[in-house]
């Protein structure tokens, strides 16, 4: 049996960190879309309040397990950069 869901309200903001078990959005029937793990709300496309959720609507999430950053370093500062391990998870970072 297929249920039809009608959107009521968004409980989080775009680009926000959401802990596992947190309500992401609420449906008009009182149920919630709940975060299955710690995540970041990357983007979303949702209907207006009280409108039906369809295949064209989505909430895009990103995991917090693998974080990445990009930093511009001038050629003259490259001599100060070294690669080192910083955690049990073998994450790597640059230090100056």
C-alpha positions as CSV (number, residue, x, y, z in Angstrom):
1,X,0.0,0.0,0.0
2,X,1.4,3.4,-1.0
3,X,1.0,6.4,1.3
4,X,0.6,9.9,0.0
5,X,2.5,12.5,2.1
6,X,1.6,16.2,2.2
7,X,4.4,18.6,3.3
8,X,3.7,20.8,6.4
9,X,7.0,22.4,7.5
10,X,10.8,22.2,7.2
11,X,12.4,21.7,10.7
12,X,16.0,22.5,9.7
13,X,17.9,25.1,7.6
14,X,20.0,24.6,4.5
15,X,23.7,24.0,5.3
16,X,22.9,23.1,8.9
17,X,24.4,20.2,10.8
18,X,21.8,17.7,11.9
19,X,22.3,15.0,14.5
20,X,21.0,11.4,13.9
21,X,17.3,11.2,15.0
22,X,16.6,14.9,14.5
23,X,13.3,15.8,12.6
24,X,14.1,17.1,9.2
25,X,10.6,17.9,8.0
26,X,7.0,17.4,9.1
27,X,4.1,16.0,7.1
28,X,0.5,17.0,7.6
29,X,-0.3,13.6,9.1
30,X,2.0,14.3,12.0
31,X,4.8,12.1,10.9
32,X,8.4,13.3,10.3
33,X,11.3,12.6,8.0
34,X,14.1,11.9,10.5
35,X,17.8,12.0,10.0
36,X,19.1,8.4,9.8
37,X,22.6,9.6,10.7
38,X,24.6,12.8,11.5
39,X,24.4,14.9,8.3
40,X,24.5,18.3,6.6
41,X,21.4,19.6,4.8
42,X,23.0,20.4,1.4
43,X,19.9,21.4,-0.6
44,X,16.2,20.8,-0.9
45,X,13.2,21.3,-3.2
46,X,9.9,21.0,-1.4
47,X,6.3,21.8,-2.1
48,X,4.4,24.6,-0.5
49,X,2.8,23.9,2.8
50,X,-0.1,21.4,2.6
51,X,0.8,20.4,-0.9
52,X,1.6,16.8,-1.9
53,X,5.2,15.6,-2.0
54,X,6.1,14.1,-5.4
55,X,9.1,12.5,-7.1
56,X,10.4,16.0,-8.0
57,X,10.8,17.0,-4.4
58,X,13.9,16.1,-2.4
59,X,16.1,16.8,0.5
60,X,19.8,16.4,-0.4
61,X,22.1,15.5,2.5
62,X,25.8,15.0,2.9
63,X,27.6,12.7,5.3
64,X,29.8,14.1,8.0
65,X,32.1,11.1,7.9
66,X,34.4,12.4,5.1
67,X,35.0,16.2,5.3
68,X,37.2,17.9,2.8
69,X,38.6,21.4,2.4
70,X,40.6,23.3,-0.1
71,X,43.0,26.1,0.8
72,X,45.1,28.3,-1.5
73,X,48.8,28.4,-0.4
74,X,51.2,30.8,-2.1
75,X,54.4,29.4,-3.5
76,X,56.5,31.2,-0.9
77,X,54.6,29.6,1.9
78,X,54.9,26.0,0.6
79,X,58.1,25.5,2.7
80,X,56.0,25.8,5.8
81,X,53.5,23.1,4.9
82,X,53.9,19.5,6.1
83,X,51.6,16.5,6.0
84,X,50.8,14.8,9.2
85,X,48.2,12.3,10.6
86,X,45.9,13.7,13.3
87,X,43.5,10.9,14.3
88,X,42.8,7.2,14.6
89,X,40.8,7.5,11.4
90,X,43.9,8.3,9.4
91,X,42.6,11.8,8.6
92,X,45.3,14.0,7.2
93,X,45.8,17.7,7.6
94,X,48.4,20.3,6.8
95,X,50.0,22.4,9.5
96,X,52.0,25.5,9.3
